[in-house]
Amino acid sequence: MSIEVRHLQKRFGATVVCDDLSLDIPAGQLVALLGPSGSGKTTLLRIIAGLEVPDSGSVLFHGEDATEADVRERRVGFVFQHYALFGHMTIFENVAFGLRVRPKSVRPDEAQIRAKVAELLALVQLDRLAGRYPHQLSGGQRQRIALARALAVEPKVLLLDEPFGALDAKVRKELRRWLRRLHDEMNVTSVFVTHDQEEAMEVADRIVVMNQGRIEQDGAPDEVYDHPASPFVLQFLGDVNLFRSVSAGGAAESGFQGDSRTAYVRPHELQVVAAAEPGSVPVTLAQALTVGPNTRLEFRRSDDQGYVDVEMPRPEWLVLRDRLGLKPGSSAHLLPRKVTRFSSEDVDPAAMI
């Protein structure tokens, strides 16, 4: 089931949350709506579901206008962040709920309902818990039950609103992989909202980056990360250092300059060298922090324009530290492996380091 969004406009009071949004989602894709709070991603999802009504514009399912269609007519499965399970019902009855409330003319008989629920509980690997209640399950298990309930009505479209946001980091990672495998098996057109860049990169076929009610960029994960369309996209998809002006001895350095645009360099794209080289920046090591298998180095710029972060695998740092004799207070130079530039007027001054 394909989804087409055409010139959606939605405001709450004076706040515009969807500003002339248009988007095409081919059948079978898993698409992430990624952006900060207030970017409009959840409102867009709820409009697709029929839970919100746009001020103008249209939503089409497989070429048919569904803008005025009732939620039940859209055949949409919706998974909420906080599960929304019925606490007084067993896990079995939670999953069966959508089937039991269908109109009598299309409602499956009891044997069919039991077979369908058993199939779904096996699919989410929780069939052994059918007789338990939601409060007896972990957060990750409850979210899988919520997904099974959404799938019970055989939706044409599956919508997920920050489905893993209430879970701890380890469980989120496990469920992300599980959701990706489940989607590949079922091939239901799916759209999920997240503000977690890693989650979007790991799970989605396509990422739609949103900001202030508009789509900043739409593309495959590698495309939006490697070729950001705006400073906002570049900064939202991971840490980045900004260099508005870099010089040494009064001469512009080719690694960062060459034009008047602001230079952006990600922490892992900076190389630490002992002596000045064309395009390098003089710095002083402030501290070295172990972050799991990586080391994050914080350098202070010699021109008093703030700090620069560098990240590398820990074994690489240990070799570099011993080779250059680096410790807090040591002088070094940073050389960029890759520089991305945008015009200065596109840069948010608050984001400058």
Residue frames as qw, qx, qy, qz and C-alpha x, y, z in Angstrom:
[[0.000, 0.889, 0.458, 0.000, 0.00, 0.00, 0.00],
 [0.431, 0.271, -0.009, 0.860, 1.61, 3.26, -1.11],
 [0.194, -0.787, -0.421, 0.406, 1.08, 6.54, 0.75],
 [0.346, 0.443, 0.199, 0.803, 0.99, 9.97, -0.88],
 [0.218, -0.708, -0.391, 0.546, 0.88, 13.19, 1.13],
 [0.350, 0.523, 0.375, 0.681, -0.03, 16.30, -0.87],
 [0.045, 0.498, -0.013, 0.866, 0.50, 19.88, 0.36],
 [0.526, -0.573, -0.615, 0.130, -0.53, 19.20, 3.96],
 [0.027, 0.504, -0.213, 0.837, -1.11, 22.26, 6.10],
 [0.616, -0.571, -0.542, 0.010, -1.82, 22.05, 9.82],
 [0.125, 0.461, -0.372, 0.796, -1.56, 24.57, 12.63],
 [0.476, -0.567, -0.636, 0.218, -2.40, 24.58, 16.31],
 [0.200, -0.870, -0.182, 0.413, -3.26, 28.17, 17.16],
 [0.217, 0.916, -0.248, -0.229, -0.44, 30.35, 15.84],
 [0.389, -0.505, 0.740, 0.217, 1.98, 27.40, 15.54],
 [0.752, 0.450, -0.316, -0.362, 2.38, 25.83, 12.10],
 [0.648, -0.379, 0.660, -0.027, 3.25, 22.14, 12.55],
 [0.636, 0.221, 0.646, 0.359, 2.85, 21.00, 8.93],
 [0.107, 0.740, -0.091, -0.658, 3.85, 23.60, 6.39],
 [0.644, 0.598, -0.260, -0.401, 2.90, 22.54, 2.84],
 [0.433, -0.391, 0.810, 0.061, 4.23, 18.99, 3.34],
 [0.832, 0.377, -0.203, -0.352, 4.37, 16.61, 0.37],
 [0.287, -0.469, 0.835, -0.025, 5.77, 13.08, 0.57],
 [0.829, 0.205, -0.364, -0.371, 5.59, 9.83, -1.41],
 [0.429, -0.407, 0.787, -0.174, 6.07, 6.47, 0.34],
 [0.562, 0.222, -0.679, -0.417, 6.13, 3.46, -2.03],
 [0.908, -0.258, -0.079, -0.322, 4.48, 0.22, -0.99],
 [0.946, -0.052, -0.236, 0.218, 6.59, -1.99, 1.24],
 [0.390, 0.537, -0.355, 0.658, 9.05, 0.66, 2.44],
 [0.583, -0.615, -0.410, 0.338, 10.03, 1.30, 6.05],
 [0.253, 0.667, 0.026, 0.701, 10.35, 5.07, 6.43],
 [0.463, -0.447, -0.463, 0.610, 11.57, 7.06, 9.44],
 [0.002, 0.888, 0.167, 0.428, 10.26, 10.55, 10.21],
 [0.687, -0.220, -0.297, 0.626, 13.23, 12.03, 12.04],
 [0.100, 0.672, 0.027, 0.733, 13.43, 15.39, 13.77],
 [0.128, 0.075, -0.610, 0.779, 13.50, 17.25, 17.08],
 [0.013, 0.571, 0.743, -0.349, 10.47, 17.83, 19.28],
 [0.184, 0.740, 0.211, -0.612, 8.06, 20.23, 17.60],
 [0.111, -0.308, 0.634, 0.701, 9.25, 19.46, 14.07],
 [0.630, 0.252, -0.102, -0.727, 5.82, 18.14, 13.01],
 [0.249, 0.237, -0.918, -0.196, 6.68, 14.46, 12.63],
 [0.124, 0.216, 0.906, -0.343, 4.07, 13.07, 15.05],
 [0.435, 0.500, 0.242, -0.709, 1.34, 15.33, 13.66],
 [0.428, 0.418, -0.597, -0.535, 2.14, 14.11, 10.15],
 [0.122, 0.047, -0.991, 0.022, 1.92, 10.50, 11.35],
 [0.233, 0.358, 0.725, -0.540, -1.43, 11.14, 13.07],
 [0.469, 0.496, -0.095, -0.724, -2.82, 12.80, 9.94],
 [0.348, 0.269, -0.828, -0.348, -1.83, 9.74, 7.89],
 [0.038, -0.122, -0.958, 0.255, -3.58, 7.57, 10.50],
 [0.282, -0.554, -0.553, -0.554, -6.72, 9.72, 10.51],
 [0.478, -0.527, -0.554, 0.433, -6.28, 10.72, 14.16],
 [0.099, -0.563, -0.070, 0.817, -5.78, 14.37, 13.15],
 [0.494, 0.727, 0.467, 0.101, -7.52, 16.35, 10.40],
 [0.460, -0.021, 0.170, 0.871, -5.38, 18.64, 8.22],
 [0.155, 0.637, 0.196, -0.729, -6.39, 22.24, 7.61],
 [0.634, 0.649, -0.154, -0.390, -5.74, 21.64, 3.92],
 [0.114, 0.503, -0.839, -0.174, -4.06, 19.12, 1.64],
 [0.904, 0.036, -0.126, -0.407, -4.71, 15.43, 1.11],
 [0.362, -0.407, 0.838, -0.031, -3.60, 11.91, 2.01],
 [0.787, 0.297, -0.317, -0.438, -3.87, 9.15, -0.59],
 [0.600, -0.286, 0.746, -0.038, -3.60, 5.40, 0.01],
 [0.484, 0.092, 0.792, 0.361, -2.65, 3.55, -3.17],
 [0.082, 0.170, 0.498, 0.846, -3.88, 6.47, -5.27],
 [0.282, -0.655, -0.631, -0.304, -7.25, 6.81, -3.53],
 [0.070, -0.537, 0.222, -0.811, -8.03, 9.93, -1.49],
 [0.571, -0.380, -0.706, 0.177, -8.37, 8.94, 2.17],
 [0.114, 0.297, -0.277, 0.907, -8.29, 12.45, 3.67],
 [0.528, -0.284, 0.081, -0.796, -11.91, 12.31, 4.83],
 [0.736, -0.085, -0.656, -0.146, -11.96, 8.56, 5.55],
 [0.703, -0.637, 0.126, -0.291, -12.68, 7.34, 9.07],
 [0.201, -0.628, 0.748, -0.077, -9.80, 5.77, 11.01],
 [0.704, -0.025, 0.692, -0.156, -11.43, 2.33, 10.81],
 [0.760, 0.615, 0.155, -0.140, -11.78, 2.60, 7.04],
 [0.237, 0.849, -0.466, -0.081, -8.07, 3.22, 6.52],
 [0.986, -0.009, -0.135, 0.098, -6.89, -0.22, 7.67],
 [0.266, 0.710, -0.457, 0.466, -4.03, 1.34, 9.60],
 [0.795, -0.391, -0.389, 0.254, -2.21, -0.27, 12.53],
 [0.016, 0.837, -0.215, 0.503, -0.92, 2.25, 15.09],
 [0.773, -0.242, -0.433, 0.395, 1.69, 1.54, 17.78],
 [0.192, -0.939, 0.016, -0.285, 2.06, 4.14, 20.54],
 [0.264, 0.603, -0.600, 0.454, 5.18, 4.96, 22.55],
 [0.290, -0.310, 0.690, -0.586, 3.62, 3.89, 25.86],
 [0.039, 0.026, 0.998, 0.032, 2.05, 0.64, 24.59],
 [0.521, -0.012, -0.018, -0.853, -1.60, 1.60, 25.37],
 [0.371, -0.078, -0.920, -0.096, -2.38, -1.99, 26.37],
 [0.625, -0.508, -0.171, -0.567, -5.52, -2.81, 28.35],
 [0.028, -0.464, 0.761, -0.453, -4.34, -3.62, 31.88],
 [0.661, -0.088, 0.518, -0.536, -7.42, -5.67, 32.81],
 [0.895, 0.354, -0.086, -0.257, -7.06, -7.97, 29.79],
 [0.813, -0.255, 0.428, 0.301, -4.69, -10.87, 29.31],
 [0.141, -0.478, 0.560, 0.662, -2.05, -10.67, 26.60],
 [0.239, 0.257, 0.877, 0.328, -4.17, -12.97, 24.45],
 [0.139, 0.783, 0.595, -0.116, -7.23, -10.73, 24.77],
 [0.086, -0.751, 0.125, 0.643, -5.20, -7.58, 24.11],
 [0.133, -0.241, 0.722, 0.634, -4.06, -8.98, 20.77],
 [0.127, 0.405, 0.882, 0.204, -7.56, -10.31, 19.99],
 [0.087, 0.579, 0.411, -0.699, -9.26, -6.99, 20.78],
 [0.199, 0.424, -0.333, -0.818, -9.20, -5.52, 17.27],
 [0.202, -0.043, -0.892, -0.402, -10.68, -8.71, 15.83],
 [0.070, -0.432, -0.851, 0.288, -13.45, -8.97, 18.43],
 [0.116, 0.605, 0.301, -0.728, -14.71, -5.40, 17.89],
 [0.016, 0.069, -0.638, -0.767, -15.10, -5.76, 14.13],
 [0.630, 0.087, -0.011, -0.771, -18.66, -5.49, 12.77],
 [0.735, -0.052, 0.633, -0.237, -20.45, -8.83, 13.04],
 [0.804, 0.558, 0.050, -0.199, -20.59, -9.23, 9.27],
 [0.594, 0.651, -0.436, 0.182, -16.76, -9.32, 8.97],
 [0.434, -0.648, 0.552, -0.294, -15.82, -10.58, 12.42],
 [0.446, 0.270, -0.852, -0.047, -13.89, -13.88, 12.44],
 [0.821, -0.425, -0.288, -0.252, -15.33, -16.76, 14.44],
 [0.599, -0.737, 0.302, -0.086, -13.76, -17.79, 17.75],
 [0.909, -0.051, 0.285, 0.299, -11.60, -20.50, 16.21],
 [0.571, 0.649, 0.089, 0.495, -10.21, -18.07, 13.62],
 [0.183, -0.915, 0.172, -0.316, -9.50, -15.45, 16.29],
 [0.771, -0.547, 0.321, 0.058, -7.63, -17.96, 18.43],
 [0.854, 0.210, 0.247, 0.406, -5.61, -19.19, 15.47],
 [0.349, 0.812, 0.013, 0.468, -4.72, -15.63, 14.42],
 [0.386, -0.862, 0.245, -0.219, -3.68, -14.55, 17.93],
 [0.876, -0.311, 0.314, 0.192, -1.58, -17.68, 18.38],
 [0.735, 0.473, 0.168, 0.456, 0.13, -16.99, 15.04],
 [0.125, 0.881, -0.089, 0.449, 0.94, -13.39, 16.01],
 [0.606, -0.738, 0.279, -0.101, 2.18, -14.24, 19.48],
 [0.895, -0.055, 0.284, 0.340, 4.50, -16.79, 17.92],
 [0.534, 0.702, 0.093, 0.462, 5.64, -14.16, 15.41],
 [0.066, -0.856, 0.247, -0.450, 6.65, -11.77, 18.19],
 [0.559, 0.206, -0.726, 0.343, 8.12, -14.72, 20.13],
 [0.215, -0.239, 0.542, -0.777, 5.80, -14.32, 23.15],
 [0.652, -0.182, -0.556, -0.483, 3.32, -17.17, 22.68],
 [0.525, -0.151, -0.763, 0.346, 4.25, -18.60, 26.08],
 [0.081, -0.123, -0.435, 0.888, 2.93, -15.45, 27.78],
 [0.222, -0.383, -0.591, -0.675, -0.62, -15.47, 26.37],
 [0.498, -0.615, -0.609, -0.054, -2.26, -15.86, 29.79],
 [0.434, -0.298, -0.329, 0.784, -0.34, -13.11, 31.56],
 [0.048, 0.934, 0.345, -0.079, -1.33, -9.46, 32.07],
 [0.440, 0.791, -0.088, 0.417, 0.57, -6.38, 30.83],
 [0.319, -0.854, 0.323, -0.255, 1.94, -5.49, 34.28],
 [0.872, -0.315, 0.365, 0.085, 3.66, -8.89, 34.39],
 [0.794, 0.445, 0.163, 0.380, 5.73, -8.14, 31.27],
 [0.463, -0.371, 0.101, 0.798, 8.88, -6.10, 30.71],
 [0.232, 0.707, -0.008, -0.668, 8.76, -2.91, 28.66],
 [0.100, 0.376, -0.738, -0.551, 10.23, -4.61, 25.61],
 [0.100, 0.229, 0.967, 0.056, 7.70, -7.45, 25.83],
 [0.234, 0.660, 0.517, -0.492, 4.79, -5.02, 26.17],
 [0.218, 0.625, -0.283, -0.695, 5.92, -3.14, 23.08],
 [0.048, 0.138, -0.905, -0.400, 6.05, -6.38, 21.08],
 [0.157, 0.459, 0.853, -0.193, 2.51, -7.18, 22.26],
 [0.230, 0.699, 0.164, -0.657, 1.39, -3.71, 21.16],
 [0.167, 0.447, -0.624, -0.619, 2.86, -4.42, 17.74],
 [0.048, 0.130, 0.981, 0.133, 1.13, -7.83, 17.57],
 [0.220, 0.604, 0.624, -0.445, -2.18, -6.15, 18.41],
 [0.239, 0.654, -0.170, -0.698, -1.65, -3.62, 15.61],
 [0.134, 0.299, -0.820, -0.469, -0.91, -6.43, 13.15],
 [0.321, 0.208, 0.891, -0.244, -3.95, -8.50, 14.19],
 [0.481, 0.654, 0.356, -0.462, -6.32, -6.50, 12.00],
 [0.669, 0.232, 0.501, 0.497, -4.03, -7.09, 8.99],
 [0.070, 0.857, 0.071, -0.506, -3.32, -3.40, 8.37],
 [0.701, 0.635, 0.151, 0.288, -2.34, -2.12, 4.98],
 [0.274, 0.711, -0.284, 0.582, -0.13, 0.46, 6.68],
 [0.713, -0.469, -0.398, 0.336, 1.74, 0.23, 9.99],
 [0.081, 0.803, -0.118, 0.579, 2.44, 3.48, 11.87],
 [0.735, -0.353, -0.413, 0.406, 4.68, 3.68, 14.94],
 [0.058, -0.912, 0.040, -0.404, 5.05, 6.76, 17.13],
 [0.003, -0.665, 0.639, -0.386, 8.45, 6.62, 18.88],
 [0.883, -0.190, -0.346, -0.253, 7.82, 2.92, 19.59],
 [0.806, -0.074, -0.421, 0.408, 11.02, 2.40, 21.59],
 [0.085, 0.691, -0.175, 0.697, 11.29, 5.78, 23.28],
 [0.623, -0.631, 0.157, -0.435, 10.22, 4.54, 26.72],
 [0.983, -0.109, -0.087, 0.119, 12.73, 1.68, 26.80],
 [0.473, -0.738, 0.355, 0.327, 16.32, 1.53, 28.00],
 [0.235, 0.715, -0.517, -0.408, 19.19, 1.62, 25.51],
 [0.186, -0.245, 0.943, 0.131, 19.94, -2.12, 25.44],
 [0.459, 0.415, 0.758, -0.205, 16.30, -3.12, 24.90],
 [0.405, 0.772, 0.001, -0.490, 15.87, -0.41, 22.23],
 [0.098, 0.574, -0.717, -0.382, 18.79, -1.81, 20.27],
 [0.274, 0.026, 0.961, 0.017, 17.41, -5.36, 20.42],
 [0.439, 0.594, 0.592, -0.322, 13.92, -4.26, 19.35],
 [0.286, 0.728, -0.274, -0.560, 15.27, -2.15, 16.47],
 [0.027, 0.331, -0.886, -0.323, 16.89, -5.22, 14.95],
 [0.289, 0.274, 0.902, -0.167, 13.78, -7.26, 15.63],
 [0.409, 0.691, 0.283, -0.525, 11.51, -4.68, 13.95],
 [0.231, 0.612, -0.543, -0.528, 13.75, -4.60, 10.87],
 [0.059, -0.105, 0.979, 0.162, 13.61, -8.40, 10.54],
 [0.330, 0.462, 0.745, -0.350, 9.84, -8.41, 11.11],
 [0.379, 0.701, -0.010, -0.605, 9.30, -5.78, 8.44],
 [0.157, 0.451, -0.759, -0.443, 11.39, -7.70, 5.91],
 [0.142, 0.106, 0.984, -0.023, 9.29, -10.77, 6.61],
 [0.266, 0.602, 0.674, -0.334, 5.85, -9.09, 6.47],
 [0.280, 0.163, 0.459, 0.828, 6.60, -6.33, 3.93],
 [0.032, -0.833, -0.550, 0.057, 3.92, -3.97, 5.29],
 [0.251, 0.654, 0.019, 0.713, 4.36, -0.31, 4.37],
 [0.589, -0.602, -0.408, 0.352, 5.59, 1.19, 7.64],
 [0.165, 0.727, -0.097, 0.660, 6.26, 4.72, 8.92],
 [0.653, -0.540, -0.421, 0.325, 7.82, 5.37, 12.30],
 [0.033, -0.928, 0.072, -0.363, 8.55, 8.57, 14.19],
 [0.805, -0.331, -0.194, 0.453, 11.80, 9.00, 16.07],
 [0.016, 0.980, -0.187, 0.059, 14.18, 11.68, 17.29],
 [0.696, -0.478, 0.489, 0.218, 16.97, 9.08, 17.61],
 [0.393, 0.716, -0.447, -0.366, 19.37, 9.42, 14.67],
 [0.094, -0.353, 0.929, 0.056, 20.98, 6.04, 15.27],
 [0.526, 0.269, 0.745, -0.308, 17.59, 4.35, 15.35],
 [0.586, 0.697, 0.066, -0.408, 16.58, 5.89, 12.02],
 [0.241, 0.671, -0.653, -0.254, 19.90, 5.03, 10.38],
 [0.216, -0.237, 0.945, -0.068, 19.79, 1.43, 11.58],
 [0.461, 0.313, 0.779, -0.287, 16.16, 0.56, 10.82],
 [0.482, 0.685, 0.232, -0.494, 14.80, 2.64, 7.93],
 [0.663, 0.376, 0.470, 0.445, 14.95, 2.25, 4.15],
 [0.227, 0.626, 0.167, 0.728, 14.46, 6.01, 3.91],
 [0.326, -0.463, -0.453, 0.688, 14.84, 8.89, 6.32],
 [0.059, 0.778, 0.343, 0.523, 12.67, 12.01, 6.15],
 [0.408, -0.188, -0.386, 0.806, 14.36, 14.73, 8.19],
 [0.097, -0.807, -0.472, -0.342, 11.87, 17.31, 9.48],
 [0.356, -0.188, -0.302, 0.864, 12.34, 20.72, 11.03],
 [0.146, 0.344, 0.211, -0.903, 9.75, 23.36, 11.97],
 [0.617, 0.477, 0.432, -0.453, 6.97, 21.70, 9.99],
 [0.573, 0.692, -0.307, -0.314, 8.98, 21.25, 6.81],
 [0.965, 0.019, 0.163, 0.204, 10.94, 18.44, 5.19],
 [0.171, -0.834, 0.412, 0.325, 14.62, 19.34, 5.16],
 [0.219, 0.470, -0.795, -0.313, 15.75, 16.21, 3.30],
 [0.891, 0.058, 0.284, -0.348, 14.37, 12.89, 2.14],
 [0.559, 0.570, -0.590, -0.120, 16.63, 10.02, 1.13],
 [0.893, -0.067, -0.425, 0.130, 18.39, 6.76, 1.98],
 [0.652, -0.729, -0.024, 0.206, 20.32, 6.74, 5.28],
 [0.694, -0.118, 0.221, 0.674, 23.72, 6.87, 3.56],
 [0.294, 0.610, 0.340, 0.653, 22.56, 9.69, 1.31],
 [0.267, -0.904, -0.166, -0.289, 21.34, 12.01, 4.05],
 [0.709, -0.626, 0.082, 0.313, 24.39, 11.31, 6.22],
 [0.661, -0.075, 0.325, 0.672, 27.05, 11.63, 3.52],
 [0.182, 0.297, 0.370, 0.861, 25.36, 14.39, 1.50],
 [0.051, -0.613, -0.606, 0.505, 23.31, 16.57, 3.89],
 [0.252, 0.678, 0.467, 0.509, 21.14, 19.15, 2.15],
 [0.152, -0.866, -0.028, -0.475, 21.43, 21.78, 4.89],
 [0.113, 0.470, -0.646, 0.591, 23.38, 22.67, 8.04],
 [0.677, -0.286, 0.310, -0.603, 20.41, 21.47, 10.10],
 [0.968, 0.102, -0.171, -0.155, 20.52, 17.98, 8.59],
 [0.597, 0.449, -0.543, 0.384, 24.28, 17.73, 9.00],
 [0.086, -0.431, 0.583, -0.683, 24.16, 18.79, 12.66],
 [0.768, -0.202, 0.205, -0.572, 21.10, 16.70, 13.54],
 [0.965, 0.147, -0.206, -0.073, 22.58, 13.49, 12.12],
 [0.866, -0.110, -0.205, 0.442, 25.52, 13.35, 14.50],
 [0.414, -0.770, 0.005, 0.486, 28.16, 15.47, 16.20],
 [0.604, 0.605, 0.165, 0.491, 29.98, 18.05, 14.11],
 [0.428, -0.508, -0.055, 0.746, 32.63, 20.75, 14.59],
 [0.350, 0.884, 0.286, 0.123, 32.13, 24.17, 12.99],
 [0.530, -0.294, 0.136, 0.783, 34.94, 26.37, 11.70],
 [0.287, 0.906, 0.278, -0.138, 33.99, 29.84, 10.56],
 [0.320, 0.893, -0.299, 0.110, 37.57, 31.09, 10.12],
 [0.887, -0.333, 0.173, 0.269, 40.86, 29.22, 10.30],
 [0.480, 0.812, -0.246, 0.223, 44.32, 30.64, 9.69],
 [0.813, -0.432, 0.035, 0.388, 47.91, 30.16, 10.78],
 [0.494, -0.265, 0.229, 0.795, 50.59, 32.80, 10.53],
 [0.222, 0.558, -0.013, -0.799, 48.11, 35.08, 8.79],
 [0.250, 0.225, -0.729, -0.596, 47.64, 32.68, 5.87],
 [0.804, 0.013, 0.078, -0.590, 44.38, 30.93, 5.11],
 [0.350, -0.264, 0.899, 0.018, 44.56, 27.17, 5.55],
 [0.418, 0.154, -0.624, -0.642, 43.36, 25.16, 2.54],
 [0.151, -0.139, -0.973, 0.104, 41.94, 22.31, 4.63],
 [0.029, 0.571, 0.691, -0.443, 39.16, 24.49, 6.02],
 [0.171, 0.702, 0.095, -0.684, 39.03, 27.57, 3.85],
 [0.311, 0.087, 0.710, 0.626, 39.30, 28.49, 0.21],
 [0.139, -0.550, -0.466, -0.679, 35.97, 30.35, 0.28],
 [0.194, -0.363, 0.322, -0.853, 33.84, 32.27, 2.77],
 [0.757, -0.308, -0.383, -0.431, 31.53, 29.40, 3.69],
 [0.558, -0.554, 0.510, -0.349, 31.45, 27.81, 7.14],
 [0.481, 0.313, -0.816, -0.058, 33.35, 24.51, 7.32],
 [0.815, -0.334, 0.220, -0.419, 31.85, 21.48, 9.10],
 [0.443, 0.383, -0.809, 0.056, 33.90, 18.46, 10.12],
 [0.861, -0.393, -0.193, -0.257, 32.64, 15.43, 12.05],
 [0.511, -0.725, 0.454, -0.080, 34.78, 14.28, 15.01],
 [0.852, -0.093, 0.482, 0.179, 35.83, 11.03, 13.32],
 [0.669, 0.666, 0.172, 0.283, 36.92, 12.96, 10.19],
 [0.032, -0.940, 0.307, -0.143, 39.73, 14.81, 11.99],
 [0.885, 0.114, -0.285, 0.351, 43.29, 13.49, 12.11],
 [0.458, -0.871, 0.132, 0.118, 45.68, 14.42, 14.93],
 [0.769, 0.439, -0.145, 0.442, 49.20, 15.31, 13.73],
 [0.642, -0.456, -0.199, 0.584, 52.27, 16.51, 15.63],
 [0.279, -0.323, 0.160, 0.890, 53.35, 19.42, 13.42],
 [0.396, 0.627, 0.118, -0.661, 51.68, 22.02, 11.24],
 [0.395, 0.135, 0.766, 0.489, 50.66, 20.84, 7.75],
 [0.178, -0.048, -0.343, -0.921, 48.80, 22.65, 4.97],
 [0.550, -0.348, -0.503, -0.569, 45.17, 22.81, 6.10],
 [0.561, -0.291, -0.705, 0.323, 45.79, 21.96, 9.76],
 [0.317, -0.810, -0.080, -0.487, 44.62, 23.82, 12.88],
 [0.305, 0.301, -0.687, 0.587, 46.81, 24.33, 15.99],
 [0.684, -0.546, -0.244, -0.418, 45.18, 23.04, 19.18],
 [0.029, -0.428, 0.760, -0.488, 45.88, 22.03, 22.78],
 [0.525, -0.234, -0.810, -0.112, 44.58, 18.77, 24.26],
 [0.419, -0.494, 0.224, -0.728, 42.12, 19.47, 27.10],
 [0.596, -0.229, 0.683, -0.354, 41.03, 15.92, 27.97],
 [0.387, 0.165, -0.832, -0.363, 40.63, 12.37, 26.65],
 [0.641, -0.092, 0.443, -0.620, 37.45, 10.45, 27.51],
 [0.030, -0.045, 0.980, 0.192, 36.77, 6.74, 27.06],
 [0.639, 0.182, 0.119, -0.738, 33.35, 6.18, 25.46],
 [0.949, 0.146, 0.227, -0.160, 32.96, 2.42, 25.14],
 [0.856, 0.088, 0.284, 0.423, 35.30, 1.18, 22.41],
 [0.412, 0.721, 0.116, 0.545, 36.07, 4.75, 21.31],
 [0.445, -0.417, -0.248, 0.753, 38.02, 7.65, 22.74],
 [0.156, 0.900, 0.309, 0.266, 36.72, 11.21, 22.49],
 [0.543, -0.117, -0.110, 0.824, 39.39, 13.89, 22.56],
 [0.007, 0.948, 0.317, -0.027, 38.57, 17.47, 23.46],
 [0.579, 0.084, 0.058, 0.809, 40.97, 20.06, 22.04],
 [0.038, -0.862, -0.228, 0.452, 41.06, 23.80, 22.71],
 [0.600, 0.674, 0.184, 0.390, 41.71, 25.90, 19.60],
 [0.571, -0.196, -0.088, 0.793, 44.82, 28.08, 19.77],
 [0.070, 0.345, 0.242, 0.904, 42.92, 31.01, 18.23],
 [0.118, 0.158, 0.599, -0.776, 40.51, 31.06, 21.23],
 [0.515, 0.027, -0.325, -0.793, 37.51, 30.15, 19.04],
 [0.840, -0.186, 0.124, -0.495, 36.31, 27.36, 21.27],
 [0.529, -0.326, 0.783, -0.029, 36.77, 23.60, 21.43],
 [0.616, 0.356, -0.547, -0.440, 37.02, 20.82, 18.85],
 [0.803, -0.203, 0.508, -0.237, 36.01, 17.19, 19.40],
 [0.421, 0.459, -0.738, -0.258, 37.91, 14.31, 17.81],
 [0.843, -0.169, 0.387, -0.333, 36.79, 10.69, 18.02],
 [0.484, 0.479, -0.716, -0.155, 38.71, 7.51, 17.19],
 [0.901, -0.187, -0.386, -0.059, 38.83, 3.81, 18.16],
 [0.593, -0.778, 0.208, -0.028, 40.50, 3.36, 21.54],
 [0.865, -0.116, 0.253, 0.416, 43.39, 1.20, 20.22],
 [0.498, 0.639, 0.145, 0.568, 44.19, 3.94, 17.68],
 [0.226, -0.920, 0.065, -0.314, 44.23, 6.54, 20.46],
 [0.790, -0.555, 0.203, 0.161, 46.60, 4.48, 22.63],
 [0.771, 0.186, 0.234, 0.562, 49.09, 4.20, 19.75],
 [0.231, 0.790, 0.125, 0.555, 48.74, 7.90, 18.94],
 [0.486, -0.863, 0.040, -0.128, 49.12, 8.91, 22.58],
 [0.809, -0.403, 0.246, 0.351, 52.35, 6.98, 22.97],
 [0.671, 0.369, 0.272, 0.583, 53.76, 8.06, 19.60],
 [0.149, 0.739, 0.096, 0.650, 53.11, 11.79, 20.10],
 [0.356, -0.085, -0.584, 0.725, 53.40, 11.86, 23.89],
 [0.262, -0.507, -0.283, -0.771, 49.93, 13.40, 24.17],
 [0.318, -0.426, -0.721, 0.443, 48.51, 14.39, 27.55],
 [0.048, -0.918, -0.394, -0.006, 46.31, 17.28, 28.77],
 [0.223, -0.875, 0.146, 0.403, 48.13, 20.50, 27.91],
 [0.562, -0.126, 0.590, 0.566, 50.03, 19.01, 24.94],
 [0.325, 0.617, -0.175, -0.695, 50.10, 20.93, 21.66],
 [0.511, 0.146, 0.797, 0.286, 49.06, 19.27, 18.39],
 [0.265, 0.282, -0.317, -0.866, 47.44, 20.02, 15.04],
 [0.595, 0.333, 0.683, -0.263, 44.18, 18.79, 13.53],
 [0.078, 0.276, -0.635, -0.718, 43.92, 17.92, 9.85],
 [0.701, 0.258, 0.325, -0.579, 40.51, 17.28, 8.25],
 [0.366, -0.001, 0.872, 0.326, 39.96, 14.20, 6.11],
 [0.080, 0.542, 0.702, 0.455, 36.64, 15.58, 4.85],
 [0.004, 0.272, 0.259, -0.927, 35.11, 19.06, 4.98],
 [0.112, 0.646, 0.712, 0.250, 31.47, 20.01, 4.27],
 [0.139, -0.126, -0.079, 0.979, 30.70, 23.67, 3.62],
 [0.059, 0.755, 0.642, 0.119, 27.56, 25.79, 3.75],
 [0.143, 0.639, 0.062, 0.754, 27.06, 29.53, 3.35],
 [0.186, 0.029, -0.584, 0.790, 27.46, 31.49, 6.56],
 [0.425, -0.135, 0.035, -0.894, 23.90, 32.82, 6.38],
 [0.754, -0.141, -0.545, -0.339, 22.62, 29.24, 6.64],
 [0.513, 0.035, -0.725, 0.459, 24.35, 28.67, 9.98],
 [0.527, -0.770, -0.307, -0.188, 22.61, 28.95, 13.33],
 [0.151, 0.702, -0.460, 0.522, 24.95, 31.08, 15.48],
 [0.688, -0.505, 0.336, -0.399, 23.81, 29.20, 18.58],
 [0.998, 0.044, 0.043, 0.031, 25.30, 26.03, 17.09],
 [0.469, 0.722, -0.407, 0.306, 28.80, 27.50, 16.74],
 [0.831, -0.322, -0.295, 0.343, 31.50, 26.00, 18.93]]
